Amino acid sequence: VQFQPGQDFQAHYHNIMEENFHILQGKIDIVVDGEVHTLSAGDFIHIEPGEVHYVNNPYDEPIVMVSTLAPFQEVDKVEVENPTY
C-alpha cells in the first residue's frame, strides 16, 4: 500500500478482522483508540478487532507499507464519523 503526502483514510474499526501494518519505506502516523503511533521503516503495529484506527501521512515523503487483514471478511469495516481524538 502507498500513501502520498497528505493522504489519509477515515477512522474505522473491524468487528472480526485483526489488521497489521508493516512499514517498508517512509514515516506515517497511525492513530489507534486515540493514541498516535508514529511509525518508520521496519516498524510494525497490530490492531485488534474493535479498536478504532486511522492512518495519516502528514509528512513530505510517500509511505510504502504492507497491510494485512485476518481472518478476512468481505464486509467488516465500520466507519466512525467523528472520532473523539
N, CA, C and O atoms as a CHARMM CRD file, in Angstrom:
* protein
*
  340
    1    1 VAL  N      0.85100  -1.16800   0.00000 PROA 1      0.00000
    2    1 VAL  CA     0.00000   0.00000   0.00000 PROA 1      0.00000
    3    1 VAL  C      0.89500   1.22900   0.00000 PROA 1      0.00000
    4    1 VAL  O      1.90100   1.26800   0.70800 PROA 1      0.00000
    5    2 GLN  N      0.53200   2.23700  -0.79600 PROA 2      0.00000
    6    2 GLN  CA     1.26200   3.50800  -0.80000 PROA 2      0.00000
    7    2 GLN  C      0.33300   4.62800  -0.34000 PROA 2      0.00000
    8    2 GLN  O     -0.83300   4.67700  -0.73200 PROA 2      0.00000
    9    3 PHE  N      0.85400   5.51700   0.48500 PROA 3      0.00000
   10    3 PHE  CA     0.14500   6.72500   0.89700 PROA 3      0.00000
   11    3 PHE  C      1.02000   7.90400   0.50500 PROA 3      0.00000
   12    3 PHE  O      2.18500   7.98300   0.89500 PROA 3      0.00000
   13    4 GLN  N      0.45500   8.81200  -0.26000 PROA 4      0.00000
   14    4 GLN  CA     1.16900  10.01000  -0.66800 PROA 4      0.00000
   15    4 GLN  C      1.13500  11.03300   0.47100 PROA 4      0.00000
   16    4 GLN  O      0.30000  10.92200   1.36900 PROA 4      0.00000
   17    5 PRO  N      2.02700  12.02500   0.44800 PROA 5      0.00000
   18    5 PRO  CA     1.97800  13.07900   1.46400 PROA 5      0.00000
   19    5 PRO  C      0.57800  13.69700   1.53300 PROA 5      0.00000
   20    5 PRO  O     -0.00600  14.04000   0.50500 PROA 5      0.00000
   21    6 GLY  N      0.05000  13.83500   2.73800 PROA 6      0.00000
   22    6 GLY  CA    -1.27900  14.40400   2.94100 PROA 6      0.00000
   23    6 GLY  C     -2.42100  13.41100   2.82100 PROA 6      0.00000
   24    6 GLY  O     -3.56300  13.75300   3.12900 PROA 6      0.00000
   25    7 GLN  N     -2.14500  12.19800   2.38400 PROA 7      0.00000
   26    7 GLN  CA    -3.20300  11.20500   2.20800 PROA 7      0.00000
   27    7 GLN  C     -3.56200  10.54900   3.53800 PROA 7      0.00000
   28    7 GLN  O     -2.70600  10.36700   4.40400 PROA 7      0.00000
   29    8 ASP  N     -4.84500  10.19600   3.69000 PROA 8      0.00000
   30    8 ASP  CA    -5.31700   9.51600   4.89100 PROA 8      0.00000
   31    8 ASP  C     -6.52300   8.65300   4.53800 PROA 8      0.00000
   32    8 ASP  O     -6.93700   8.60900   3.37900 PROA 8      0.00000
   33    9 PHE  N     -7.08600   7.96900   5.52500 PROA 9      0.00000
   34    9 PHE  CA    -8.38800   7.33500   5.34900 PROA 9      0.00000
   35    9 PHE  C     -9.20300   7.49200   6.61600 PROA 9      0.00000
   36    9 PHE  O     -8.66200   7.73000   7.69600 PROA 9      0.00000
   37   10 GLN  N    -10.51900   7.35500   6.46700 PROA 10     0.00000
   38   10 GLN  CA   -11.44600   7.62000   7.56200 PROA 10     0.00000
   39   10 GLN  C    -11.26400   6.63900   8.71500 PROA 10     0.00000
   40   10 GLN  O    -10.96100   5.46300   8.51500 PROA 10     0.00000
   41   11 ALA  N    -11.45500   7.15400   9.92400 PROA 11     0.00000
   42   11 ALA  CA   -11.39700   6.31300  11.12100 PROA 11     0.00000
   43   11 ALA  C    -12.45400   5.22200  11.02200 PROA 11     0.00000
   44   11 ALA  O    -13.57700   5.46100  10.57900 PROA 11     0.00000
   45   12 HSD  N    -12.07100   4.01100  11.44500 PROA 12     0.00000
   46   12 HSD  CA   -12.98600   2.87600  11.38800 PROA 12     0.00000
   47   12 HSD  C    -12.50300   1.77700  12.32900 PROA 12     0.00000
   48   12 HSD  O    -11.43400   1.87800  12.93100 PROA 12     0.00000
   49   13 TYR  N    -13.30200   0.74100  12.44000 PROA 13     0.00000
   50   13 TYR  CA   -12.89500  -0.44700  13.18900 PROA 13     0.00000
   51   13 TYR  C    -13.46600  -1.67400  12.49700 PROA 13     0.00000
   52   13 TYR  O    -14.31200  -1.56600  11.60900 PROA 13     0.00000
   53   14 HSD  N    -12.99800  -2.83000  12.91100 PROA 14     0.00000
   54   14 HSD  CA   -13.47600  -4.10400  12.39000 PROA 14     0.00000
   55   14 HSD  C    -14.03100  -4.90800  13.55700 PROA 14     0.00000
   56   14 HSD  O    -13.48100  -4.87400  14.65800 PROA 14     0.00000
   57   15 ASN  N    -15.11300  -5.62700  13.31800 PROA 15     0.00000
   58   15 ASN  CA   -15.70000  -6.47000  14.36400 PROA 15     0.00000
   59   15 ASN  C    -14.98500  -7.80300  14.50600 PROA 15     0.00000
   60   15 ASN  O    -14.89300  -8.34400  15.60800 PROA 15     0.00000
   61   16 ILE  N    -14.48100  -8.33300  13.40500 PROA 16     0.00000
   62   16 ILE  CA   -13.87600  -9.66700  13.39700 PROA 16     0.00000
   63   16 ILE  C    -12.39200  -9.62500  13.02800 PROA 16     0.00000
   64   16 ILE  O    -11.57100 -10.29100  13.65800 PROA 16     0.00000
   65   17 MET  N    -12.06000  -8.84700  12.01500 PROA 17     0.00000
   66   17 MET  CA   -10.69200  -8.86600  11.48400 PROA 17     0.00000
   67   17 MET  C     -9.69600  -8.15100  12.39100 PROA 17     0.00000
   68   17 MET  O    -10.00700  -7.13300  13.01000 PROA 17     0.00000
   69   18 GLU  N     -8.49600  -8.71000  12.45200 PROA 18     0.00000
   70   18 GLU  CA    -7.33200  -8.04200  13.01400 PROA 18     0.00000
   71   18 GLU  C     -6.60100  -7.40100  11.84100 PROA 18     0.00000
   72   18 GLU  O     -6.62600  -7.93600  10.73300 PROA 18     0.00000
   73   19 GLU  N     -5.95200  -6.26700  12.06800 PROA 19     0.00000
   74   19 GLU  CA    -5.22500  -5.59000  10.99100 PROA 19     0.00000
   75   19 GLU  C     -3.78600  -5.35500  11.42300 PROA 19     0.00000
   76   19 GLU  O     -3.51500  -4.98600  12.56500 PROA 19     0.00000
   77   20 ASN  N     -2.87800  -5.57300  10.49400 PROA 20     0.00000
   78   20 ASN  CA    -1.44900  -5.36600  10.74000 PROA 20     0.00000
   79   20 ASN  C     -0.89200  -4.41400   9.69600 PROA 20     0.00000
   80   20 ASN  O     -1.26600  -4.47300   8.52500 PROA 20     0.00000
   81   21 PHE  N      0.00000  -3.53900  10.12600 PROA 21     0.00000
   82   21 PHE  CA     0.72700  -2.65900   9.21700 PROA 21     0.00000
   83   21 PHE  C      2.21600  -2.85900   9.44900 PROA 21     0.00000
   84   21 PHE  O      2.68800  -2.77200  10.58200 PROA 21     0.00000
   85   22 HSD  N      2.95200  -3.12600   8.38800 PROA 22     0.00000
   86   22 HSD  CA     4.41700  -3.24200   8.44600 PROA 22     0.00000
   87   22 HSD  C      4.96700  -2.16700   7.51700 PROA 22     0.00000
   88   22 HSD  O      4.71500  -2.19700   6.31300 PROA 22     0.00000
   89   23 ILE  N      5.70900  -1.22700   8.06600 PROA 23     0.00000
   90   23 ILE  CA     6.21100  -0.08600   7.30700 PROA 23     0.00000
   91   23 ILE  C      7.49400  -0.48500   6.57700 PROA 23     0.00000
   92   23 ILE  O      8.45100  -0.95600   7.19100 PROA 23     0.00000
   93   24 LEU  N      7.49800  -0.28700   5.25200 PROA 24     0.00000
   94   24 LEU  CA     8.66000  -0.62400   4.42900 PROA 24     0.00000
   95   24 LEU  C      9.50900   0.59600   4.10400 PROA 24     0.00000
   96   24 LEU  O     10.73500   0.51100   4.04100 PROA 24     0.00000
   97   25 GLN  N      8.84100   1.74300   3.89700 PROA 25     0.00000
   98   25 GLN  CA     9.55800   2.95900   3.49600 PROA 25     0.00000
   99   25 GLN  C      8.76900   4.17300   3.95700 PROA 25     0.00000
  100   25 GLN  O      7.54300   4.19300   3.84900 PROA 25     0.00000
  101   26 GLY  N      9.45700   5.18100   4.46800 PROA 26     0.00000
  102   26 GLY  CA     8.81600   6.42300   4.86600 PROA 26     0.00000
  103   26 GLY  C      8.40700   6.43900   6.32400 PROA 26     0.00000
  104   26 GLY  O      8.88300   5.64800   7.13900 PROA 26     0.00000
  105   27 LYS  N      7.50400   7.36800   6.63000 PROA 27     0.00000
  106   27 LYS  CA     7.06500   7.61000   8.00600 PROA 27     0.00000
  107   27 LYS  C      5.56800   7.90000   7.96500 PROA 27     0.00000
  108   27 LYS  O      5.09900   8.58500   7.05700 PROA 27     0.00000
  109   28 ILE  N      4.80800   7.38500   8.94000 PROA 28     0.00000
  110   28 ILE  CA     3.35000   7.53800   8.93800 PROA 28     0.00000
  111   28 ILE  C      2.83400   7.62000  10.36800 PROA 28     0.00000
  112   28 ILE  O      3.45400   7.09300  11.29200 PROA 28     0.00000
  113   29 ASP  N      1.69900   8.28200  10.54300 PROA 29     0.00000
  114   29 ASP  CA     1.00800   8.30600  11.83200 PROA 29     0.00000
  115   29 ASP  C     -0.19600   7.37700  11.75600 PROA 29     0.00000
  116   29 ASP  O     -1.03500   7.50600  10.86500 PROA 29     0.00000
  117   30 ILE  N     -0.27400   6.44100  12.69700 PROA 30     0.00000
  118   30 ILE  CA    -1.43300   5.56200  12.81500 PROA 30     0.00000
  119   30 ILE  C     -2.02200   5.79900  14.19900 PROA 30     0.00000
  120   30 ILE  O     -1.35800   5.59200  15.21500 PROA 30     0.00000
  121   31 VAL  N     -3.27600   6.23500  14.22600 PROA 31     0.00000
  122   31 VAL  CA    -3.96500   6.51800  15.48100 PROA 31     0.00000
  123   31 VAL  C     -4.81800   5.30500  15.82900 PROA 31     0.00000
  124   31 VAL  O     -5.64300   4.87100  15.02500 PROA 31     0.00000
  125   32 VAL  N     -4.61900   4.75600  17.02900 PROA 32     0.00000
  126   32 VAL  CA    -5.38600   3.60300  17.49800 PROA 32     0.00000
  127   32 VAL  C     -6.03500   3.98300  18.82500 PROA 32     0.00000
  128   32 VAL  O     -5.34800   4.25500  19.81100 PROA 32     0.00000
  129   33 ASP  N     -7.37100   3.99800  18.83600 PROA 33     0.00000
  130   33 ASP  CA    -8.13000   4.37500  20.03700 PROA 33     0.00000
  131   33 ASP  C     -7.59900   5.66100  20.66400 PROA 33     0.00000
  132   33 ASP  O     -7.45800   5.75800  21.88300 PROA 33     0.00000
  133   34 GLY  N     -7.30500   6.64800  19.81100 PROA 34     0.00000
  134   34 GLY  CA    -6.89300   7.96200  20.27700 PROA 34     0.00000
  135   34 GLY  C     -5.41800   8.14700  20.53400 PROA 34     0.00000
  136   34 GLY  O     -4.98200   9.26700  20.80100 PROA 34     0.00000
  137   35 GLU  N     -4.63300   7.08400  20.46300 PROA 35     0.00000
  138   35 GLU  CA    -3.18700   7.17900  20.70400 PROA 35     0.00000
  139   35 GLU  C     -2.44000   7.20000  19.37200 PROA 35     0.00000
  140   35 GLU  O     -2.59500   6.29300  18.55400 PROA 35     0.00000
  141   36 VAL  N     -1.63100   8.23800  19.15900 PROA 36     0.00000
  142   36 VAL  CA    -0.87400   8.37900  17.91100 PROA 36     0.00000
  143   36 VAL  C      0.40300   7.54700  17.98800 PROA 36     0.00000
  144   36 VAL  O      1.18400   7.66300  18.93200 PROA 36     0.00000
  145   37 HSD  N      0.59500   6.70600  16.97700 PROA 37     0.00000
  146   37 HSD  CA     1.81600   5.91100  16.83400 PROA 37     0.00000
  147   37 HSD  C      2.51300   6.40000  15.57000 PROA 37     0.00000
  148   37 HSD  O      1.98300   6.23200  14.47100 PROA 37     0.00000
  149   38 THR  N      3.68300   6.99800  15.70600 PROA 38     0.00000
  150   38 THR  CA     4.46500   7.43300  14.54900 PROA 38     0.00000
  151   38 THR  C      5.41800   6.30100  14.20000 PROA 38     0.00000
  152   38 THR  O      6.29900   5.94600  14.98200 PROA 38     0.00000
  153   39 LEU  N      5.22500   5.73900  13.00500 PROA 39     0.00000
  154   39 LEU  CA     5.98000   4.56300  12.58400 PROA 39     0.00000
  155   39 LEU  C      6.87500   4.88500  11.40200 PROA 39     0.00000
  156   39 LEU  O      6.53200   5.70600  10.55200 PROA 39     0.00000
  157   40 SER  N      8.03300   4.22500  11.35700 PROA 40     0.00000
  158   40 SER  CA     9.01500   4.38700  10.27600 PROA 40     0.00000
  159   40 SER  C      9.37200   3.01700   9.72200 PROA 40     0.00000
  160   40 SER  O      8.92100   1.99000  10.22800 PROA 40     0.00000
  161   41 ALA  N     10.19100   3.01700   8.67300 PROA 41     0.00000
  162   41 ALA  CA    10.60600   1.77300   8.02300 PROA 41     0.00000
  163   41 ALA  C     11.08700   0.75800   9.05200 PROA 41     0.00000
  164   41 ALA  O     11.91400   1.06800   9.91000 PROA 41     0.00000
  165   42 GLY  N     10.55900  -0.46000   8.95300 PROA 42     0.00000
  166   42 GLY  CA    10.90900  -1.54000   9.86300 PROA 42     0.00000
  167   42 GLY  C      9.94000  -1.71000  11.01800 PROA 42     0.00000
  168   42 GLY  O      9.94400  -2.75200  11.67500 PROA 42     0.00000
  169   43 ASP  N      9.09900  -0.69600  11.28300 PROA 43     0.00000
  170   43 ASP  CA     8.14500  -0.78500  12.38800 PROA 43     0.00000
  171   43 ASP  C      6.91300  -1.59600  11.98700 PROA 43     0.00000
  172   43 ASP  O      6.59800  -1.74000  10.80600 PROA 43     0.00000
  173   44 PHE  N      6.22800  -2.12000  13.00600 PROA 44     0.00000
  174   44 PHE  CA     5.05400  -2.97000  12.82500 PROA 44     0.00000
  175   44 PHE  C      4.03800  -2.61100  13.90300 PROA 44     0.00000
  176   44 PHE  O      4.40600  -2.31900  15.04100 PROA 44     0.00000
  177   45 ILE  N      2.75600  -2.63400  13.53600 PROA 45     0.00000
  178   45 ILE  CA     1.70200  -2.42800  14.53100 PROA 45     0.00000
  179   45 ILE  C      0.57600  -3.41200  14.26100 PROA 45     0.00000
  180   45 ILE  O      0.23400  -3.69100  13.11200 PROA 45     0.00000
  181   46 HSD  N      0.00400  -3.93600  15.35100 PROA 46     0.00000
  182   46 HSD  CA    -1.11000  -4.88100  15.29300 PROA 46     0.00000
  183   46 HSD  C     -2.33800  -4.20400  15.88800 PROA 46     0.00000
  184   46 HSD  O     -2.26600  -3.62500  16.97200 PROA 46     0.00000
  185   47 ILE  N     -3.46300  -4.27400  15.18300 PROA 47     0.00000
  186   47 ILE  CA    -4.70000  -3.64600  15.63600 PROA 47     0.00000
  187   47 ILE  C     -5.75300  -4.73300  15.83900 PROA 47     0.00000
  188   47 ILE  O     -6.05300  -5.50400  14.92700 PROA 47     0.00000
  189   48 GLU  N     -6.30000  -4.77900  17.03300 PROA 48     0.00000
  190   48 GLU  CA    -7.30000  -5.78500  17.40600 PROA 48     0.00000
  191   48 GLU  C     -8.69300  -5.38800  16.90700 PROA 48     0.00000
  192   48 GLU  O     -8.94900  -4.20700  16.67400 PROA 48     0.00000
  193   49 PRO  N     -9.59600  -6.36400  16.74100 PROA 49     0.00000
  194   49 PRO  CA   -10.98700  -6.02900  16.41700 PROA 49     0.00000
  195   49 PRO  C    -11.55600  -5.07300  17.47200 PROA 49     0.00000
  196   49 PRO  O    -11.28000  -5.20900  18.66400 PROA 49     0.00000
  197   50 GLY  N    -12.34800  -4.11600  17.01600 PROA 50     0.00000
  198   50 GLY  CA   -12.96800  -3.15300  17.91900 PROA 50     0.00000
  199   50 GLY  C    -12.14600  -1.90600  18.18600 PROA 50     0.00000
  200   50 GLY  O    -12.67400  -0.92500  18.70800 PROA 50     0.00000
  201   51 GLU  N    -10.85800  -1.92000  17.83700 PROA 51     0.00000
  202   51 GLU  CA   -10.02300  -0.72800  18.04300 PROA 51     0.00000
  203   51 GLU  C    -10.21100   0.23900  16.86800 PROA 51     0.00000
  204   51 GLU  O     -9.95500  -0.10600  15.71500 PROA 51     0.00000
  205   52 VAL  N    -10.66100   1.44600  17.18700 PROA 52     0.00000
  206   52 VAL  CA   -10.84300   2.46600  16.14900 PROA 52     0.00000
  207   52 VAL  C     -9.46600   2.92300  15.69600 PROA 52     0.00000
  208   52 VAL  O     -8.61800   3.27600  16.51600 PROA 52     0.00000
  209   53 HSD  N     -9.24900   2.91500  14.37400 PROA 53     0.00000
  210   53 HSD  CA    -7.93900   3.31300  13.86700 PROA 53     0.00000
  211   53 HSD  C     -8.07100   4.18300  12.62200 PROA 53     0.00000
  212   53 HSD  O     -9.07000   4.15400  11.90300 PROA 53     0.00000
  213   54 TYR  N     -7.01200   4.95500  12.40800 PROA 54     0.00000
  214   54 TYR  CA    -6.96300   5.97900  11.36600 PROA 54     0.00000
  215   54 TYR  C     -5.51300   6.11300  10.93500 PROA 54     0.00000
  216   54 TYR  O     -4.61200   6.12200  11.77300 PROA 54     0.00000
  217   55 VAL  N     -5.28600   6.21800   9.64100 PROA 55     0.00000
  218   55 VAL  CA    -3.92900   6.34700   9.10400 PROA 55     0.00000
  219   55 VAL  C     -3.80600   7.69700   8.40600 PROA 55     0.00000
  220   55 VAL  O     -4.68600   8.09000   7.64000 PROA 55     0.00000
  221   56 ASN  N     -2.71100   8.40100   8.67600 PROA 56     0.00000
  222   56 ASN  CA    -2.48800   9.71800   8.08700 PROA 56     0.00000
  223   56 ASN  C     -1.00900   9.87800   7.75000 PROA 56     0.00000
  224   56 ASN  O     -0.13800   9.52000   8.54200 PROA 56     0.00000
  225   57 ASN  N     -0.73700  10.42000   6.56600 PROA 57     0.00000
  226   57 ASN  CA     0.64200  10.72700   6.18500 PROA 57     0.00000
  227   57 ASN  C      0.81000  12.24500   6.10500 PROA 57     0.00000
  228   57 ASN  O      0.62300  12.82500   5.03500 PROA 57     0.00000
  229   58 PRO  N      1.16400  12.90600   7.22800 PROA 58     0.00000
  230   58 PRO  CA     1.36700  14.35000   7.21700 PROA 58     0.00000
  231   58 PRO  C      2.77600  14.75300   6.78600 PROA 58     0.00000
  232   58 PRO  O      3.13100  15.93100   6.84000 PROA 58     0.00000
  233   59 TYR  N      3.56800  13.79000   6.36400 PROA 59     0.00000
  234   59 TYR  CA     4.98200  14.02800   6.06700 PROA 59     0.00000
  235   59 TYR  C      5.19200  14.32400   4.58500 PROA 59     0.00000
  236   59 TYR  O      4.27200  14.17900   3.78000 PROA 59     0.00000
  237   60 ASP  N      6.40800  14.73900   4.22900 PROA 60     0.00000
  238   60 ASP  CA     6.71600  15.17400   2.86800 PROA 60     0.00000
  239   60 ASP  C      7.03000  14.04400   1.90200 PROA 60     0.00000
  240   60 ASP  O      7.14200  14.27800   0.69900 PROA 60     0.00000
  241   61 GLU  N      7.17400  12.83100   2.39900 PROA 61     0.00000
  242   61 GLU  CA     7.55500  11.69100   1.56200 PROA 61     0.00000
  243   61 GLU  C      6.41700  10.67000   1.48500 PROA 61     0.00000
  244   61 GLU  O      5.64500  10.53000   2.43400 PROA 61     0.00000
  245   62 PRO  N      6.31400   9.96000   0.36100 PROA 62     0.00000
  246   62 PRO  CA     5.34100   8.86200   0.29200 PROA 62     0.00000
  247   62 PRO  C      5.72700   7.74700   1.26200 PROA 62     0.00000
  248   62 PRO  O      6.88900   7.61400   1.64400 PROA 62     0.00000
  249   63 ILE  N      4.75300   6.96700   1.64400 PROA 63     0.00000
  250   63 ILE  CA     4.97300   5.81500   2.52500 PROA 63     0.00000
  251   63 ILE  C      4.64200   4.54700   1.75100 PROA 63     0.00000
  252   63 ILE  O      3.71500   4.52700   0.94100 PROA 63     0.00000
  253   64 VAL  N      5.40200   3.49500   2.00500 PROA 64     0.00000
  254   64 VAL  CA     5.09900   2.17400   1.45700 PROA 64     0.00000
  255   64 VAL  C      4.98200   1.23200   2.64300 PROA 64     0.00000
  256   64 VAL  O      5.88000   1.16400   3.48200 PROA 64     0.00000
  257   65 MET  N      3.86500   0.50300   2.71200 PROA 65     0.00000
  258   65 MET  CA     3.65200  -0.41800   3.82700 PROA 65     0.00000
  259   65 MET  C      2.85200  -1.62500   3.36400 PROA 65     0.00000
  260   65 MET  O      2.17300  -1.58700   2.33800 PROA 65     0.00000
  261   66 VAL  N      2.94600  -2.68800   4.13800 PROA 66     0.00000
  262   66 VAL  CA     2.14500  -3.88400   3.91000 PROA 66     0.00000
  263   66 VAL  C      1.01700  -3.86400   4.93100 PROA 66     0.00000
  264   66 VAL  O      1.25200  -3.66000   6.12200 PROA 66     0.00000
  265   67 SER  N     -0.20400  -4.07600   4.46200 PROA 67     0.00000
  266   67 SER  CA    -1.36800  -4.14100   5.34000 PROA 67     0.00000
  267   67 SER  C     -2.02200  -5.50400   5.17000 PROA 67     0.00000
  268   67 SER  O     -2.29600  -5.93000   4.04800 PROA 67     0.00000
  269   68 THR  N     -2.27500  -6.19100   6.28800 PROA 68     0.00000
  270   68 THR  CA    -2.95600  -7.48400   6.22600 PROA 68     0.00000
  271   68 THR  C     -4.17500  -7.47100   7.13600 PROA 68     0.00000
  272   68 THR  O     -4.18500  -6.82500   8.18400 PROA 68     0.00000
  273   69 LEU  N     -5.20100  -8.19900   6.71300 PROA 69     0.00000
  274   69 LEU  CA    -6.44200  -8.33900   7.46900 PROA 69     0.00000
  275   69 LEU  C     -6.74700  -9.82000   7.62200 PROA 69     0.00000
  276   69 LEU  O     -6.74700 -10.55700   6.63600 PROA 69     0.00000
  277   70 ALA  N     -7.01000 -10.26900   8.85400 PROA 70     0.00000
  278   70 ALA  CA    -7.30400 -11.68900   9.04900 PROA 70     0.00000
  279   70 ALA  C     -8.12300 -11.87600  10.32400 PROA 70     0.00000
  280   70 ALA  O     -7.93900 -11.12100  11.27900 PROA 70     0.00000
  281   71 PRO  N     -9.01600 -12.85200  10.36500 PROA 71     0.00000
  282   71 PRO  CA    -9.47600 -13.63000   9.21700 PROA 71     0.00000
  283   71 PRO  C    -10.30200 -12.73100   8.30300 PROA 71     0.00000
  284   71 PRO  O    -11.17300 -11.99600   8.76900 PROA 71     0.00000
  285   72 PHE  N    -10.02800 -12.79100   7.00800 PROA 72     0.00000
  286   72 PHE  CA   -10.65200 -11.87200   6.06700 PROA 72     0.00000
  287   72 PHE  C    -12.16600 -12.05100   6.02800 PROA 72     0.00000
  288   72 PHE  O    -12.67700 -13.16700   5.93200 PROA 72     0.00000
  289   73 GLN  N    -12.86100 -10.93600   6.10500 PROA 73     0.00000
  290   73 GLN  CA   -14.31700 -10.87200   5.97000 PROA 73     0.00000
  291   73 GLN  C    -14.62000  -9.79300   4.94400 PROA 73     0.00000
  292   73 GLN  O    -14.14200  -8.66600   5.07300 PROA 73     0.00000
  293   74 GLU  N    -15.40600 -10.12000   3.93100 PROA 74     0.00000
  294   74 GLU  CA   -15.71500  -9.17200   2.85500 PROA 74     0.00000
  295   74 GLU  C    -16.30600  -7.86700   3.40200 PROA 74     0.00000
  296   74 GLU  O    -15.93400  -6.78100   2.95800 PROA 74     0.00000
  297   75 VAL  N    -17.22400  -7.97800   4.36000 PROA 75     0.00000
  298   75 VAL  CA   -17.87700  -6.78600   4.91400 PROA 75     0.00000
  299   75 VAL  C    -17.62800  -6.75700   6.42400 PROA 75     0.00000
  300   75 VAL  O    -18.38700  -7.34400   7.19500 PROA 75     0.00000
  301   76 ASP  N    -16.56600  -6.07400   6.83800 PROA 76     0.00000
  302   76 ASP  CA   -16.24800  -5.96400   8.26800 PROA 76     0.00000
  303   76 ASP  C    -15.51200  -4.65700   8.53900 PROA 76     0.00000
  304   76 ASP  O    -14.46200  -4.64000   9.18100 PROA 76     0.00000
  305   77 LYS  N    -16.08200  -3.56600   8.04100 PROA 77     0.00000
  306   77 LYS  CA   -15.49100  -2.24700   8.26800 PROA 77     0.00000
  307   77 LYS  C    -16.61000  -1.31300   8.71700 PROA 77     0.00000
  308   77 LYS  O    -17.57300  -1.08900   7.98300 PROA 77     0.00000
  309   78 VAL  N    -16.47700  -0.77200   9.92200 PROA 78     0.00000
  310   78 VAL  CA   -17.46700   0.15300  10.46500 PROA 78     0.00000
  311   78 VAL  C    -16.80300   1.51900  10.55400 PROA 78     0.00000
  312   78 VAL  O    -15.89500   1.72800  11.35900 PROA 78     0.00000
  313   79 GLU  N    -17.26800   2.45900   9.71300 PROA 79     0.00000
  314   79 GLU  CA   -16.67600   3.79500   9.71100 PROA 79     0.00000
  315   79 GLU  C    -17.15900   4.59300  10.91400 PROA 79     0.00000
  316   79 GLU  O    -18.30500   4.46300  11.34400 PROA 79     0.00000
  317   80 VAL  N    -16.27200   5.41700  11.44600 PROA 80     0.00000
  318   80 VAL  CA   -16.56600   6.27600  12.59400 PROA 80     0.00000
  319   80 VAL  C    -16.53500   7.71000  12.08200 PROA 80     0.00000
  320   80 VAL  O    -15.48500   8.21400  11.68600 PROA 80     0.00000
  321   81 GLU  N    -17.69500   8.36400  12.09400 PROA 81     0.00000
  322   81 GLU  CA   -17.81600   9.69800  11.51100 PROA 81     0.00000
  323   81 GLU  C    -17.02100  10.76100  12.25600 PROA 81     0.00000
  324   81 GLU  O    -16.30100  11.54100  11.63300 PROA 81     0.00000
  325   82 ASN  N    -17.13900  10.80400  13.56500 PROA 82     0.00000
  326   82 ASN  CA   -16.48900  11.85100  14.35600 PROA 82     0.00000
  327   82 ASN  C    -15.73800  11.23700  15.52600 PROA 82     0.00000
  328   82 ASN  O    -16.22600  11.25500  16.65700 PROA 82     0.00000
  329   83 PRO  N    -14.54800  10.69100  15.26100 PROA 83     0.00000
  330   83 PRO  CA   -13.79900  10.12400  16.39100 PROA 83     0.00000
  331   83 PRO  C    -13.49800  11.21600  17.41500 PROA 83     0.00000
  332   83 PRO  O    -13.41900  12.39500  17.07000 PROA 83     0.00000
  333   84 THR  N    -13.33300  10.82300  18.65300 PROA 84     0.00000
  334   84 THR  CA   -13.16100  11.79300  19.74400 PROA 84     0.00000
  335   84 THR  C    -11.71900  12.23100  19.93200 PROA 84     0.00000
  336   84 THR  O    -11.37000  12.73100  21.00200 PROA 84     0.00000
  337   85 TYR  N    -10.87700  12.06100  18.93200 PROA 85     0.00000
  338   85 TYR  CA    -9.48500  12.49100  19.04000 PROA 85     0.00000
  339   85 TYR  C     -9.10100  13.28200  17.82700 PROA 85     0.00000
  340   85 TYR  O     -7.96200  13.73800  17.72200 PROA 85     0.00000
